[in-house]
Amino acid sequence: MEGDTYSGLDNGTQLDGKVVQIFQKSFVQVQNILDQNRFLINEINHNHESKIPDNLSRNVGLIRELNNNIRRVVDLYADLSSTFSKSMDTSSEEDLSVAMRSDAKAGHKRNRPV
């Protein structure tokens, strides 16, 4: 898939296949963490409802784990945002470069109204 492009954006911008792979991998990681968080929240709720002292004290560690998972999700989304921005900047620079070469070939002639 390396070297492939994906043009699924409305403005016709193409994403490198490697960028798409990074997105897919990151979204899978995020989904796995969110699934784990769902499990943790259910366990925390169960422990809270039981009102058993050992279960309530166990919740402290579970809540810490949940908070760490949330931080990981935030970090993954920040990395995704950065990767997407960089890929858009690169794509825009490539489009500008092509346009400038095209203008250079045309001799930079401007048509003046008569």
MARVEX-585194 format. One record per atom (N, C-alpha, C, O): x, y, z; residue in three letters. Coordinates in steps of 0.02 Angstrom, whole numbers, padded with zeros to 5 digits, always signed. Atoms other than C-alpha are relative to their C-alpha. Example, Ala and Ser with C-alpha at 12.3 -4.5 7.8 and 13.67 -1.06 7.14 Angstrom:
+00045-00059+00000ALA+00615-00225+00390ALA+00045+00060+00000ALA+00097+00059+00033ALA-00042-00059-00003SER+00684-00053+00357SER-00039+00055+00037SER-00014+00110+00045SER
% end
This chain:
+00041-00059+00000MET+00000+00000+00000MET+00043+00063+00000MET+00019+00117-00016MET-00045-00057-00001GLU+00152+00113+00018GLU+00005+00030-00069GLU+00012-00005-00119GLU-00002-00033+00064GLY+00154+00243-00118GLY-00069+00010-00030GLY-00078+00050-00076GLY+00068-00008+00023ASP-00033+00225-00145ASP-00026+00067+00026ASP+00000+00095+00074ASP+00031-00061-00024THR-00142+00377-00127THR-00074-00012+00010THR-00103-00057-00020THR+00071+00004-00016TYR-00316+00401-00059TYR-00029+00069-00011TYR-00006+00117+00020TYR+00028-00066+00014SER-00423+00542-00127SER-00072+00003+00024SER-00116+00023-00014SER+00068+00001-00027GLY-00574+00527-00014GLY-00020+00066+00031GLY-00073+00070+00062GLY+00017-00064-00028LEU-00572+00709+00037LEU-00038+00042-00051LEU-00026+00035-00111LEU+00042-00039+00045ASP-00698+00832-00036ASP+00039+00047-00045ASP+00018+00060-00101ASP-00037-00049+00040ASN-00566+00953-00097ASN+00048-00032-00049ASN+00087+00003-00082ASN-00041+00034+00049GLY-00479+00821-00203GLY+00071-00013+00024GLY+00111-00041-00014GLY-00066+00011-00027THR-00325+00815-00091THR+00012-00075+00007THR-00033-00112+00029THR-00016+00071-00005GLN-00238+00647-00095GLN+00045-00011+00061GLN+00091+00027+00074GLN-00041+00019-00058LEU-00167+00563+00060LEU+00044-00059-00020LEU+00022-00104-00055LEU-00046+00055+00012ASP-00016+00451+00050ASP-00026-00062+00036ASP-00055-00057+00090ASP+00022+00063-00029GLY-00053+00268+00085GLY+00028-00012+00069GLY-00004-00042+00112GLY-00032+00009-00065LYS+00068+00272+00231LYS-00039+00040+00053LYS-00046+00018+00110LYS+00039-00041-00047VAL-00034+00412+00313VAL-00065-00036+00017VAL-00086-00038+00074VAL+00062+00037-00012VAL-00193+00310+00291VAL+00013-00059+00046VAL-00028-00073+00090VAL-00017+00056-00044GLN-00107+00160+00372GLN+00009+00024+00072GLN-00012-00009+00119GLN-00009-00028-00066ILE-00056+00270+00519ILE-00067+00015+00032ILE-00078-00001+00091ILE+00067-00014-00026PHE-00237+00329+00538PHE-00035-00064+00021PHE-00062-00068+00076PHE+00034+00063-00016GLN-00304+00152+00532GLN+00028-00031+00063GLN-00009-00054+00106GLN-00032+00030-00059LYS-00177+00089+00660LYS-00020+00039+00063LYS-00035+00009+00114LYS+00017-00042-00059SER-00212+00236+00777SER-00073-00009+00020SER-00088-00013+00079SER+00070+00009-00017PHE-00400+00216+00765PHE-00014-00068+00031PHE-00057-00074+00075PHE+00007+00066-00031VAL-00385+00031+00806VAL+00024+00004+00073VAL-00008-00024+00118VAL-00025-00007-00068GLN-00279+00076+00958GLN-00050+00037+00044GLN-00064+00017+00100GLN+00049-00039-00038VAL-00406+00207+01013VAL-00060-00044+00016VAL-00084-00043+00073VAL+00059+00042-00012GLN-00550+00084+00992GLN+00014-00052+00053GLN-00029-00066+00096GLN-00018+00050-00051ASN-00459-00048+01095ASN+00002+00031+00070ASN-00022+00001+00118ASN-00003-00034-00066ILE-00427+00077+01235ILE-00071+00017+00023ILE-00086+00010+00082ILE+00069-00017-00019LEU-00609+00135+01232LEU-00039-00062+00021LEU-00080-00058+00067LEU+00032+00062-00021ASP-00667-00045+01241ASP+00023-00019+00071ASP-00017-00041+00112ASP-00026+00015-00067GLN-00553-00071+01392GLN-00031+00048+00051GLN-00048+00027+00107GLN+00031-00049-00045ASN-00623+00089+01469ASN-00072-00019+00017ASN-00094-00011+00074ASN+00069+00022-00013ARG-00800+00023+01450ARG+00000-00055+00052ARG-00042-00055+00098ARG-00006+00054-00049PHE-00748-00133+01545PHE+00017+00028+00069PHE-00013+00008+00119PHE-00020-00030-00065LEU-00663-00029+01681LEU-00058+00037+00032LEU-00069+00031+00092LEU+00056-00038-00027ILE-00814+00084+01701ILE-00053-00047+00028ILE-00081-00034+00082ILE+00048+00049-00025ASN-00929-00066+01719ASN+00023-00030+00066ASN-00016-00039+00113ASN-00027+00029-00062GLU-00814-00141+01850GLU-00002+00051+00057GLU-00018+00034+00114GLU+00002-00053-00051ILE-00801+00026+01943ILE-00071+00008+00026ILE-00082+00012+00086ILE+00070-00007-00021ASN-00991+00042+01944ASN-00022-00059+00043ASN-00056-00049+00094ASN+00018+00060-00038HIS-01012-00137+02005HIS+00030+00004+00071HIS-00004-00009+00120HIS-00033-00006-00065ASN-00885-00109+02145ASN-00033+00053+00043ASN-00042+00044+00103ASN+00032-00055-00037HIS-00969+00054+02194HIS-00068-00022+00027HIS-00085-00007+00085HIS+00066+00022-00021GLU-01141-00024+02201GLU+00004-00053+00054GLU-00042-00059+00095GLU-00007+00053-00050SER-01077-00170+02307SER+00013+00028+00070SER-00004-00004+00120SER-00017-00034-00064LYS-01017-00049+02443LYS+00044-00043+00045LYS+00049-00030+00105LYS-00048+00041-00038ILE-00892-00183+02498ILE+00065+00039+00003ILE+00091+00061-00048ILE-00060-00042-00007PRO-00740-00094+02570PRO+00059-00019-00046PRO+00091+00025-00074PRO-00055+00021+00044ASP-00613-00199+02473ASP-00013+00021-00073ASP+00032+00042-00108ASP+00017-00019+00068ASN-00706-00166+02310ASN+00006+00076-00010ASN+00029+00099-00062ASN-00005-00073+00004LEU-00716+00020+02347LEU+00073+00023-00003LEU+00089+00069-00040LEU-00070-00020+00002SER-00530+00030+02381SER+00033-00022-00066SER+00079+00010-00090SER-00025+00022+00065ARG-00497-00069+02221ARG-00017+00052-00054ARG+00020+00059-00103ARG+00020-00051+00049ASN-00589+00070+02127ASN+00053+00054-00009ASN+00058+00084-00063ASN-00052-00051+00005VAL-00446+00189+02165VAL+00048-00017-00057VAL+00063+00025-00099VAL-00046+00023+00053GLY-00328+00088+02055GLY-00034-00002-00068GLY-00003+00015-00119GLY+00037+00004+00064LEU-00462+00061+01922LEU-00011+00069-00029LEU-00005+00079-00090LEU+00010-00069+00024ILE-00498+00247+01912ILE+00065+00029-00025ILE+00066+00066-00075ILE-00066-00022+00025ARG-00312+00283+01895ARG+00014-00029-00069ARG+00038+00006-00114ARG-00010+00033+00065GLU-00303+00157+01753GLU-00044+00033-00053GLU-00022+00044-00110GLU+00046-00033+00046LEU-00455+00237+01672LEU+00027+00069-00021LEU+00025+00087-00080LEU-00028-00066+00016ASN-00375+00410+01684ASN+00061-00005-00046ASN+00069+00034-00092ASN-00058+00010+00043ASN-00213+00345+01608ASN-00022-00019-00071ASN+00008+00004-00120ASN+00026+00018+00066ASN-00312+00268+01466ASN-00027+00060-00037ASN-00016+00068-00098ASN+00027-00061+00031ILE-00400+00432+01434ILE+00058+00044-00025ILE+00053+00073-00079ILE-00059-00038+00023ARG-00230+00519+01425ARG+00029-00030-00063ARG+00049+00006-00109ARG-00027+00033+00060ARG-00171+00389+01299ARG-00043+00015-00061ARG-00016+00027-00115ARG+00045-00016+00056VAL-00325+00420+01191VAL+00012+00073-00023VAL+00015+00086-00083VAL-00013-00070+00017VAL-00294+00608+01198VAL+00066+00006-00038VAL+00070+00042-00088VAL-00065-00001+00034ASP-00112+00580+01149ASP-00005-00028-00071ASP+00025-00001-00117ASP+00008+00030+00067LEU-00161+00467+01004LEU-00036+00048-00047LEU-00017+00055-00105LEU+00035-00048+00042TYR-00285+00597+00940TYR+00044+00060-00017TYR+00040+00087-00072TYR-00047-00056+00013ALA-00153+00734+00957ALA+00050-00020-00054ALA+00064+00019-00099ALA-00046+00025+00051ASP-00031+00628+00856ASP-00035-00005-00068ASP-00005+00013-00119ASP+00038+00004+00062LEU-00166+00596+00726LEU-00010+00069-00031LEU-00002+00079-00091LEU+00010-00068+00024SER-00202+00781+00713SER+00064+00028-00030SER+00062+00059-00083SER-00065-00023+00025SER-00018+00820+00691SER+00017-00033-00066SER+00039+00000-00113SER-00015+00037+00061THR+00004+00684+00560THR-00044+00026-00057THR-00020+00035-00113THR+00046-00024+00052PHE-00149+00745+00466PHE+00021+00070-00024PHE+00022+00083-00084PHE-00021-00068+00018SER-00091+00927+00471SER+00063-00001-00043SER+00067+00035-00093SER-00062+00005+00039LYS+00082+00880+00409LYS-00013-00027-00070LYS+00016-00003-00118LYS+00014+00029+00066SER+00010+00775+00268SER-00036+00051-00043SER-00026+00053-00104SER+00035-00052+00038MET-00104+00919+00217MET+00049+00054-00022MET+00045+00079-00078MET-00050-00050+00017ASP+00042+01042+00222ASP+00043-00025-00058ASP+00057+00012-00105ASP-00041+00029+00052THR+00147+00925+00116THR-00039-00002-00066THR-00012+00015-00119THR+00042+00003+00060SER+00003+00900-00005SER-00009+00069-00030SER-00007+00077-00091SER+00009-00069+00024SER-00026+01088-00017SER+00064+00026-00032SER+00061+00060-00083SER-00064-00021+00029GLU+00159+01119-00048GLU+00011-00032-00068GLU+00036+00000-00114GLU-00007+00035+00064GLU+00159+00988-00185GLU-00045+00032-00053GLU-00025+00041-00110GLU+00046-00032+00046ASP+00005+01068-00265ASP+00026+00068-00023ASP+00021+00085-00081ASP-00027-00066+00016LEU+00086+01240-00256LEU+00060-00007-00046LEU+00068+00032-00093LEU-00059+00012+00042SER+00248+01172-00331SER-00021-00016-00071SER+00008+00010-00119SER+00025+00018+00067VAL+00152+01095-00477VAL-00028+00062-00034VAL-00016+00073-00094VAL+00030-00061+00029ALA+00056+01257-00504ALA+00054+00049-00021ALA+00048+00080-00074ALA-00054-00047+00017MET+00216+01360-00501MET+00037-00024-00062MET+00055+00017-00105MET-00033+00026+00060ARG+00299+01244-00628ARG-00043+00011-00062ARG-00018+00025-00116ARG+00046-00010+00056SER+00145+01257-00737SER+00001+00072-00022SER+00000+00086-00082SER-00004-00072+00016ASP+00151+01448-00727ASP+00066+00016-00035ASP+00067+00057-00081ASP-00065-00014+00030ALA+00336+01447-00769ALA+00001-00022-00073ALA+00030+00011-00116ALA+00003+00025+00069LYS+00303+01344-00925LYS-00042+00046-00043LYS-00030+00052-00103LYS+00045-00043+00038ALA+00166+01464-00977ALA+00031+00069-00012ALA+00003+00110-00049ALA-00035-00064+00010GLY+00288+01611-00968GLY-00028+00057+00042GLY-00011+00114+00030GLY+00029-00050-00045HIS+00191+01703-00833HIS-00035+00057-00038HIS-00032+00114-00016HIS+00036-00052+00037LYS+00089+01798-00963LYS-00066+00013+00033LYS-00102-00033+00051LYS+00064-00020-00026ARG-00056+01895-00897ARG-00041+00029-00056ARG-00016+00070-00095ARG+00043-00028+00051ASN-00202+01932-01007ASN-00031+00064+00027ASN-00061+00063+00081ASN+00030-00063-00020ARG-00255+02114-00997ARG-00065+00011-00037ARG-00071-00006-00096ARG+00062-00014+00034PRO-00431+02167-01034PRO+00011+00052-00055PRO+00051+00098-00046PRO-00009-00046+00056VAL-00445+02258-01200VAL-00047+00059+00006VAL-00047+00103-00037VAL
% end
